[in-house]
Amino acid sequence: MNAAKANGETEANIDALLTGGSWVAYPVEKSLVVVTSDTDAEVDPETQPEVSAADQAAAAPGAAEVMQAETVTPDNGSMNTPDTAGPPAQCTSHNATVKLQNVTHNTLWYYTVAEHYCYRGGAITSYEAEPTVNHKVYDWAELLGWSWEGADLTGSKGPSLYSWHGSSRGGLKTWRRGQFKYAPYHVGGVTQQKFPQVHLYEHADGNYSYTWDI
């Protein structure tokens, strides 16, 4: 229970976690999954590849975009800006999933943010007014004290356009933040809150960058 000690848990609480079995749900590792897919699809991080440290570094603000988006069929049902006449727009979506794991590398919960948009000629022509947000606490982790506590609106921004590569409609910024709580039922002195956040920066060439944290 090195993680518990590092978090300042008392010896009594650590003993209670160990004897009661709740140590299995104690948070240890955080990681990120990035997928390009239809925003209507729910992403299960257990089936997706990990993102390397190099990719995470490459996705920091100001870094070169290294991931090419997948072109998908336009969604005309929930876009907030009507398309205009001209060559067909390309449409795509980007997902980023933050997940928290225990000491045995099992996922306790995940939090996914996805945004769908269309672009043409270096400008974003339409985008979803609200991103798709998916989250899940796995059943076994819920039994051991984890719960979803809702959206943290202090970490919410966009979707909104910003200037990119000389175009006032060249970029689309989407920030979202969630809340999870860990309170094992038989260990009253142990409570943790986690705030996963995803910042997507999507561009009018189909590429994107992102930042994340817990």
Disulfide bonds with the S-S distance in Angstrom:
Cys91-Cys118 1.87
